[in-house]
């Protein structure tokens, strides 16, 4: 089943296969009332710069065409979240900034997996979905994820109403 472009929906653009697996775990989590008909994970593009290039080249027009579309740019921050987030946000036009969210691991997803005791990437996604559903910070508060707090707060206000039944 595909998303309805004319109703609120969320596209996730992952940097690499690890972030794609985390996103998959999130949307396939069971028992949280997640409406997986309003979220779509796009193919990963191979690097945070390619995420930005793909967003600008392929999704910029679509964001204007479909005002109910929201996007998550899912990247690795490579130990530099403040600078990278600022750089990416400067590249996003102001008229759609409120509908674009940039999330990711402080360093790399593999470091998060190791820090959690080798949990699989999809399991990490399930745990993040649990946090979102319960409105908690159990995993989102982890050292490698807590820098997402501002983006996450913005996203919850916009996405939660249609993402979780």
N, CA, C and O of each residue as an XYZ file, in Angstrom:
660
protein
N       0.839     -1.173      0.000
C       0.000      0.000      0.000
C       0.889      1.242      0.000
O       1.909      1.289      0.687
N       0.495      2.230     -0.766
C       1.304      3.443     -0.836
C       0.640      4.570     -0.043
O      -0.545      4.512      0.285
N       1.429      5.578      0.249
C       0.925      6.701      1.011
C       0.011      7.561      0.141
O       0.114      7.549     -1.085
N      -0.875      8.299      0.783
C      -1.725      9.259      0.086
C      -1.024     10.610      0.171
O      -0.906     11.187      1.252
N      -0.568     11.103     -0.949
C       0.208     12.346     -1.006
C      -0.610     13.581     -0.616
O      -0.052     14.639     -0.328
N      -1.911     13.435     -0.612
C      -2.772     14.577     -0.327
C      -3.228     14.626      1.127
O      -4.004     15.504      1.505
N      -2.758     13.704      1.931
C      -3.010     13.691      3.370
C      -1.666     13.745      4.078
O      -0.639     13.446      3.467
N      -1.649     14.117      5.351
C      -0.365     14.161      6.072
C       0.385     12.834      5.977
O      -0.177     11.765      6.217
N       1.663     12.926      5.623
C       2.495     11.737      5.493
C       3.953     12.117      5.723
O       4.319     13.292      5.714
N       4.765     11.098      5.926
C       6.168     11.300      6.268
C       7.046     10.426      5.380
O       6.838      9.217      5.276
N       8.026     11.054      4.743
C       9.036     10.322      3.984
C      10.330     10.347      4.784
O      10.680     11.364      5.382
N      11.031      9.228      4.790
C      12.308      9.125      5.489
C      13.386      8.844      4.450
O      13.313      7.863      3.709
N      14.381      9.716      4.406
C      15.494      9.578      3.468
C      16.744      9.197      4.260
O      17.386     10.060      4.859
N      17.094      7.900      4.264
C      18.254      7.451      5.048
C      19.572      7.607      4.297
O      19.645      7.512      3.072
N      20.605      7.852      5.093
C      21.952      8.005      4.545
C      22.523      6.683      4.057
O      23.097      6.611      2.971
N      22.364      5.641      4.860
C      23.014      4.372      4.544
C      22.121      3.209      4.957
O      21.014      3.414      5.454
N      22.605      1.991      4.751
C      21.793      0.822      5.051
C      21.510      0.683      6.542
O      20.432      0.219      6.916
N      22.440      1.068      7.393
C      22.212      0.969      8.840
C      21.061      1.887      9.258
O      20.186      1.469     10.018
N      21.051      3.121      8.776
C      19.962      4.033      9.134
C      18.649      3.576      8.505
O      17.581      3.783      9.082
N      18.719      2.964      7.341
C      17.504      2.409      6.716
C      16.932      1.300      7.583
O      15.718      1.222      7.770
N      17.799      0.439      8.115
C      17.328     -0.649      8.977
C      16.698     -0.112     10.262
O      15.701     -0.652     10.741
N      17.279      0.947     10.816
C      16.693      1.562     12.014
C      15.293      2.081     11.687
O      14.351      1.865     12.449
N      15.164      2.766     10.548
C      13.853      3.281     10.132
C      12.870      2.141      9.896
O      11.700      2.250     10.262
N      13.327      1.058      9.295
C      12.453     -0.105      9.086
C      11.955     -0.656     10.412
O      10.772     -0.966     10.552
N      12.848     -0.779     11.385
C      12.443     -1.255     12.701
C      11.381     -0.350     13.303
O      10.440     -0.821     13.941
N      11.537      0.943     13.097
C      10.570      1.909     13.619
C       9.193      1.675     13.016
O       8.204      1.592     13.745
N       9.118      1.568     11.704
C       7.785      1.484     11.084
C       7.159      0.092     11.186
O       5.942     -0.046     11.068
N       7.969     -0.926     11.403
C       7.392     -2.262     11.518
C       7.196     -2.696     12.963
O       6.828     -3.840     13.228
N       7.444     -1.776     13.903
C       7.218     -2.073     15.315
C       5.736     -2.386     15.515
O       4.873     -1.698     14.970
N       5.453     -3.401     16.278
C       4.083     -3.839     16.508
C       3.547     -3.302     17.831
O       4.303     -3.121     18.786
N       2.266     -3.053     17.882
C       1.598     -2.732     19.124
C       1.650     -1.282     19.554
O       1.279     -0.970     20.686
N       2.099     -0.382     18.688
C       2.195      1.020     19.083
C       1.154      1.883     18.376
O       1.142      3.101     18.553
N       0.296      1.281     17.593
C      -0.702      2.056     16.880
C      -0.121      2.886     15.751
O      -0.747      3.842     15.293
N       1.066      2.529     15.302
C       1.714      3.265     14.223
C       1.000      2.978     12.909
O       0.815      1.820     12.534
N       0.610      4.015     12.228
C      -0.064      3.869     10.939
C       0.996      3.843      9.840
O       1.425      4.891      9.357
N       1.416      2.638      9.450
C       2.490      2.543      8.462
C       2.029      2.880      7.048
O       2.802      2.754      6.098
N       0.770      3.309      6.901
C       0.300      3.779      5.600
C       0.631      5.247      5.376
O       0.425      5.769      4.280
N       1.151      5.929      6.420
C       1.457      7.353      6.300
C       2.959      7.630      6.360
O       3.388      8.782      6.434
N       3.742      6.566      6.326
C       5.196      6.727      6.380
C       5.830      5.839      5.321
O       5.415      4.697      5.120
N       6.833      6.372      4.654
C       7.534      5.603      3.620
C       9.035      5.835      3.765
O       9.496      6.968      3.903
N       9.777      4.745      3.732
C      11.229      4.839      3.786
C      11.746      4.749      2.358
O      11.476      3.789      1.636
N      12.480      5.753      1.982
C      13.060      5.803      0.641
C      14.362      5.011      0.615
O      14.921      4.730      1.675
N      14.857      4.644     -0.557
C      16.148      3.942     -0.633
C      17.269      4.831     -0.088
O      17.257      6.050     -0.256
N      18.232      4.188      0.565
C      19.356      4.971      1.089
C      20.226      5.447     -0.061
O      20.270      4.843     -1.132
N      20.928      6.569      0.200
C      21.638      7.241     -0.890
C      23.155      7.210     -0.769
O      23.845      7.517     -1.742
N      23.702      6.849      0.397
C      25.153      6.676      0.504
C      25.931      7.891      0.951
O      26.891      8.280      0.284
N      25.552      8.504      2.054
C      26.310      9.624      2.599
C      25.417     10.797      2.936
O      24.402     11.025      2.278
N      25.799     11.548      3.972
C      24.954     12.670      4.398
C      24.882     13.762      3.328
O      23.846     14.408      3.175
N      25.972     13.971      2.591
C      25.928     14.972      1.519
C      24.974     14.525      0.409
O      24.291     15.349     -0.198
N      24.933     13.230      0.151
C      24.024     12.716     -0.874
C      22.575     12.818     -0.412
O      21.674     13.006     -1.229
N      22.345     12.693      0.905
C      20.995     12.903      1.442
C      20.563     14.328      1.105
O      19.459     14.550      0.608
N      21.428     15.274      1.375
C      21.117     16.674      1.109
C      20.933     16.911     -0.391
O      19.987     17.587     -0.796
N      21.816     16.370     -1.207
C      21.709     16.523     -2.661
C      20.411     15.913     -3.187
O      19.733     16.507     -4.025
N      20.069     14.716     -2.686
C      18.852     14.049     -3.132
C      17.620     14.833     -2.696
O      16.657     14.974     -3.450
N      17.667     15.335     -1.478
C      16.545     16.134     -0.992
C      16.347     17.374     -1.873
O      15.236     17.650     -2.325
N      17.406     18.097     -2.105
C      17.314     19.325     -2.902
C      16.965     19.005     -4.355
O      16.135     19.680     -4.963
N      17.604     17.973     -4.907
C      17.387     17.643     -6.315
C      16.079     16.955     -6.616
O      15.489     17.195     -7.670
N      15.606     16.104     -5.722
C      14.427     15.290     -6.015
C      13.192     15.630     -5.191
O      12.070     15.427     -5.656
N      13.372     16.135     -3.999
C      12.228     16.281     -3.098
C      11.797     17.719     -2.849
O      10.696     17.962     -2.355
N      12.645     18.657     -3.184
C      12.325     20.068     -2.966
C      11.018     20.444     -3.656
O      10.121     21.003     -3.024
N      10.905     20.144     -4.930
C       9.698     20.455     -5.699
C       8.486     19.750     -5.105
O       7.419     20.346     -4.961
N       8.658     18.486     -4.764
C       7.555     17.694     -4.216
C       7.056     18.250     -2.879
O       5.861     18.201     -2.589
N       7.973     18.776     -2.071
C       7.578     19.371     -0.791
C       6.661     20.581     -1.029
O       5.747     20.830     -0.242
N       6.900     21.312     -2.087
C       6.038     22.446     -2.412
C       4.720     21.972     -3.023
O       3.669     22.569     -2.787
N       4.779     20.934     -3.781
C       3.590     20.398     -4.445
C       2.619     19.765     -3.449
O       1.403     19.879     -3.603
N       3.156     19.101     -2.432
C       2.333     18.395     -1.442
C       2.549     19.020     -0.063
O       3.474     18.632      0.650
N       1.709     19.980      0.321
C       1.915     20.701      1.581
C       1.743     19.849      2.836
O       2.128     20.278      3.924
N       1.176     18.658      2.708
C       1.040     17.764      3.865
C       2.209     16.787      3.978
O       2.214     15.916      4.847
N       3.190     16.933      3.105
C       4.367     16.059      3.148
C       5.363     16.587      4.171
O       5.636     17.786      4.243
N       5.898     15.663      4.958
C       6.985     15.967      5.874
C       8.103     14.988      5.580
O       7.866     13.884      5.089
N       9.329     15.402      5.884
C      10.479     14.542      5.587
C      11.430     14.486      6.767
O      11.651     15.468      7.476
N      11.984     13.291      6.948
C      13.083     13.090      7.891
C      14.316     12.787      7.062
O      14.328     11.856      6.256
N      15.348     13.582      7.270
C      16.655     13.302      6.682
C      17.425     12.569      7.770
O      17.805     13.161      8.780
N      17.651     11.282      7.559
C      18.245     10.415      8.582
C      19.720     10.208      8.251
O      20.067      9.492      7.312
N      20.585     10.853      9.045
C      22.012     10.884      8.722
C      22.867     10.440      9.903
O      22.376     10.292     11.022
N      24.134     10.233      9.639
C      25.146     10.071     10.679
C      25.753     11.460     10.873
O      26.079     12.134      9.896
N      25.904     11.888     12.118
C      26.466     13.213     12.363
C      27.990     13.196     12.443
O      28.611     14.256     12.527
N      28.597     12.026     12.419
C      30.061     11.895     12.381
C      30.768     12.787     13.408
O      31.737     13.474     13.085
N      30.266     12.766     14.653
C      30.844     13.501     15.785
C      30.802     15.021     15.626
O      31.563     15.733     16.281
N      29.932     15.512     14.774
C      29.869     16.951     14.535
C      28.415     17.404     14.332
O      28.096     18.013     13.311
N      27.536     17.111     15.295
C      26.114     17.380     15.043
C      25.749     18.852     14.903
O      24.919     19.198     14.062
N      26.349     19.728     15.706
C      25.956     21.134     15.638
C      26.273     21.738     14.275
O      25.419     22.378     13.662
N      27.490     21.535     13.807
C      27.917     22.111     12.534
C      27.150     21.488     11.371
O      26.709     22.192     10.463
N      26.995     20.182     11.401
C      26.315     19.505     10.287
C      24.844     19.898     10.236
O      24.310     20.156      9.157
N      24.190     19.944     11.384
C      22.778     20.323     11.409
C      22.602     21.752     10.901
O      21.701     22.023     10.108
N      23.447     22.648     11.347
C      23.377     24.040     10.898
C      23.590     24.141      9.387
O      22.872     24.873      8.706
N      24.574     23.410      8.864
C      24.848     23.416      7.426
C      23.628     22.929      6.643
O      23.213     23.557      5.669
N      23.064     21.814      7.076
C      21.909     21.245      6.369
C      20.718     22.186      6.441
O      20.043     22.410      5.437
N      20.457     22.732      7.606
C      19.301     23.627      7.758
C      19.427     24.873      6.887
O      18.425     25.386      6.390
N      20.652     25.360      6.701
C      20.850     26.525      5.831
C      20.498     26.196      4.381
O      20.143     27.090      3.612
N      20.593     24.937      4.008
C      20.310     24.523      2.634
C      18.816     24.264      2.395
O      18.387     24.128      1.249
N      18.036     24.199      3.460
C      16.602     23.938      3.332
C      15.868     25.273      3.268
O      15.999     26.092      4.178
N      15.106     25.499      2.219
C      14.376     26.765      2.100
C      13.469     27.016      3.309
O      12.852     26.091      3.838
N      13.398     28.250      3.728
C      12.656     28.595      4.941
C      11.177     28.235      4.861
O      10.565     27.936      5.887
N      10.590     28.258      3.668
C       9.159     27.976      3.566
C       8.811     26.509      3.807
O       7.638     26.182      3.992
N       9.804     25.622      3.809
C       9.512     24.214      4.100
C      10.288     23.691      5.313
O      10.156     22.520      5.669
N      11.088     24.537      5.943
C      11.893     24.092      7.082
C      11.070     23.450      8.191
O      11.529     22.501      8.827
N       9.879     23.946      8.430
C       9.052     23.409      9.509
C       8.624     21.964      9.248
O       8.208     21.260     10.168
N       8.728     21.528      7.991
C       8.296     20.166      7.639
C       9.454     19.222      7.358
O       9.240     18.093      6.917
N      10.684     19.673      7.608
C      11.871     18.843      7.380
C      12.614     18.684      8.702
O      12.893     19.660      9.398
N      12.928     17.427      9.032
C      13.581     17.109     10.296
C      14.865     16.346     10.008
O      14.893     15.453      9.161
N      15.913     16.700     10.711
C      17.211     16.062     10.521
C      17.547     15.320     11.807
O      17.743     15.931     12.858
N      17.611     13.996     11.710
C      17.885     13.150     12.870
C      19.031     12.208     12.558
O      19.310     11.908     11.397
N      19.696     11.745     13.616
C      20.738     10.748     13.414
C      21.574     10.514     14.643
O      21.425     11.186     15.664
N      22.458      9.547     14.524
C      23.368      9.176     15.601
C      24.519     10.175     15.636
O      24.979     10.637     14.592
N      24.983     10.508     16.840
C      26.092     11.454     17.042
C      27.289     11.088     16.168
O      27.894     11.953     15.535
N      27.621      9.808     16.141
C      28.772      9.351     15.369
C      28.281      8.506     14.200
O      28.042      9.017     13.106
N      28.136      7.217     14.443
C      27.671      6.281     13.418
C      26.720      5.277     14.069
O      26.862      5.003     15.261
N      25.760      4.722     13.335
C      24.834      3.746     13.911
C      25.548      2.520     14.503
O      25.083      1.939     15.483
N      26.665      2.142     13.907
C      27.401      0.980     14.422
C      27.890      1.237     15.849
O      27.935      0.314     16.663
N      28.253      2.481     16.155
C      28.669      2.821     17.513
C      27.499      2.719     18.487
O      27.672      2.277     19.622
N      26.328      3.120     18.055
C      25.136      3.008     18.891
C      24.811      1.538     19.134
O      24.520      1.137     20.261
N      24.861      0.754     18.091
C      24.587     -0.684     18.229
C      25.548     -1.307     19.236
O      25.123     -2.084     20.091
N      26.823     -0.982     19.149
C      27.811     -1.510     20.096
C      27.532     -1.038     21.518
O      27.617     -1.821     22.464
N      27.201      0.231     21.667
C      26.927      0.787     22.997
C      25.705      0.149     23.640
O      25.595      0.107     24.866
N      24.797     -0.343     22.825
C      23.579     -0.978     23.339
C      23.739     -2.480     23.505
O      22.767     -3.184     23.781
N      24.948     -2.971     23.340
C      25.171     -4.405     23.509
C      24.860     -5.210     22.274
O      24.335     -6.320     22.362
N      25.185     -4.651     21.114
C      25.024     -5.333     19.830
C      23.573     -5.609     19.461
O      23.283     -6.589     18.776
N      22.667     -4.760     19.907
C      21.287     -4.885     19.442
C      21.278     -4.657     17.931
O      22.062     -3.857     17.420
N      20.415     -5.343     17.231
C      20.319     -5.132     15.793
C      19.763     -3.754     15.487
O      19.097     -3.150     16.327
N      20.028     -3.259     14.300
C      19.554     -1.934     13.914
C      18.025     -1.851     13.941
O      17.464     -0.844     14.372
N      17.358     -2.905     13.484
C      15.896     -2.876     13.497
C      15.358     -2.858     14.920
O      14.337     -2.225     15.186
N      16.028     -3.542     15.832
C      15.622     -3.512     17.250
C      15.771     -2.095     17.801
O      14.934     -1.643     18.583
N      16.813     -1.402     17.404
C      16.988     -0.001     17.816
C      15.797      0.820     17.321
O      15.264      1.648     18.059
N      15.383      0.594     16.082
C      14.217      1.292     15.539
C      12.951      0.997     16.315
O      12.148      1.899     16.555
N      12.760     -0.252     16.712
C      11.595     -0.631     17.524
C      11.627      0.122     18.855
O      10.610      0.654     19.299
N      12.792      0.163     19.483
C      12.916      0.856     20.776
C      12.673      2.362     20.631
O      12.101      2.983     21.527
N      13.099      2.945     19.521
C      12.834      4.364     19.285
C      11.335      4.603     19.075
O      10.795      5.610     19.533
N      10.675      3.687     18.391
C       9.222      3.784     18.210
C       8.521      3.686     19.564
O       7.561      4.411     19.826
N       9.004      2.792     20.416
C       8.427      2.655     21.755
C       8.536      3.980     22.520
O       7.574      4.419     23.151
N       9.701      4.604     22.458
C       9.887      5.904     23.107
C       8.899      6.936     22.562
O       8.294      7.685     23.329
N       8.739      6.976     21.256
C       7.828      7.951     20.656
C       6.387      7.684     21.087
O       5.647      8.612     21.412
N       6.001      6.428     21.086
C       4.636      6.061     21.464
C       4.372      6.382     22.931
O       3.318      6.915     23.278
N       5.336      6.053     23.788
C       5.187      6.277     25.233
C       5.523      7.707     25.648
O       5.339      8.078     26.807
N       6.013      8.506     24.710
C       6.473      9.866     24.993
C       7.543      9.858     26.096
O       7.479     10.620     27.061
N       8.527      8.966     25.914
C       9.642      8.838     26.856
C      10.958      9.083     26.126
O      10.998      9.249     24.907
N      12.025      9.100     26.906
C      13.356      9.331     26.355
C      14.311      8.212     26.741
O      15.503      8.462     26.921
N      13.826      7.005     26.871
C      14.696      5.912     27.292
C      15.865      5.738     26.336
O      17.019      5.741     26.764
N      15.583      5.586     25.053
C      16.667      5.450     24.085
C      17.033      6.803     23.466
O      18.209      7.070     23.220
N      16.047      7.646     23.216
C      16.350      8.960     22.646
C      17.258      9.766     23.567
O      17.946     10.677     23.105
N      17.275      9.450     24.854
C      18.132     10.151     25.801
C      19.553      9.612     25.868
O      20.373     10.132     26.624
N      19.856      8.581     25.093
C      21.201      7.984     25.074
C      22.215      9.028     24.595
O      21.892      9.907     23.796
N      23.427      8.913     25.092
C      24.515      9.850     24.736
C      24.657     10.050     23.222
O      24.942     11.157     22.765
N      24.460      8.998     22.460
C      24.654      9.086     21.010
C      23.409      9.582     20.256
O      23.433      9.744     19.036
N      22.316      9.819     21.012
C      21.085     10.280     20.369
C      20.505     11.557     20.979
O      19.662     12.202     20.355
N      20.932     11.930     22.166
C      20.282     13.036     22.869
C      20.418     14.387     22.160
O      19.631     15.295     22.428
N      21.379     14.538     21.279
C      21.521     15.784     20.516
C      20.331     16.025     19.575
O      20.177     17.126     19.048
N      19.491     15.006     19.362
C      18.314     15.119     18.494
C      17.125     15.783     19.191
O      16.074     15.966     18.576
N      17.278     16.138     20.449
C      16.153     16.594     21.266
C      15.341     17.715     20.612
O      14.113     17.638     20.572
N      15.995     18.737     20.110
C      15.270     19.850     19.494
C      14.489     19.442     18.262
O      13.322     19.802     18.111
N      15.122     18.701     17.393
C      14.449     18.234     16.174
C      13.311     17.279     16.530
O      12.242     17.312     15.921
N      13.556     16.446     17.507
C      12.549     15.474     17.925
C      11.316     16.183     18.496
O      10.183     15.805     18.199
N      11.544     17.201     19.308
C      10.429     17.968     19.867
C       9.594     18.595     18.753
O       8.365     18.542     18.781
N      10.270     19.185     17.780
C       9.558     19.776     16.636
C       8.768     18.727     15.884
O       7.616     18.936     15.506
N       9.420     17.593     15.676
C       8.809     16.523     14.895
C       7.583     15.946     15.604
O       6.563     15.686     14.967
N       7.679     15.749     16.897
C       6.559     15.175     17.652
C       5.311     16.036     17.491
O       4.212     15.510     17.310
N       5.472     17.338     17.556
C       4.321     18.232     17.417
C       3.664     18.104     16.047
O       2.442     18.196     15.932
N       4.460     17.894     15.021
C       3.939     17.844     13.651
C       3.507     16.457     13.204
O       2.523     16.317     12.478
N       4.226     15.440     13.627
C       4.045     14.107     13.049
C       3.199     13.178     13.920
O       2.412     12.389     13.398
N       3.354     13.265     15.210
C       2.664     12.341     16.108
C       1.153     12.274     15.872
O       0.586     11.183     15.909
N       0.476     13.425     15.627
C      -0.976     13.360     15.446
C      -1.467     12.437     14.327
O      -2.554     11.869     14.436
N      -0.699     12.281     13.273
C      -1.148     11.398     12.188
C      -0.380     10.085     12.121
O      -0.818      9.149     11.451
N       0.755     10.001     12.802
C       1.574      8.795     12.731
C       1.090      7.705     13.681
O       1.074      6.524     13.333
N       0.700      8.112     14.874
C       0.214      7.147     15.858
C      -1.282      7.300     16.026
O      -1.787      8.382     16.325
N      -1.985      6.186     15.824
C      -3.466      6.205     15.909
C      -3.920      6.423     17.340
O      -5.121      6.468     17.607
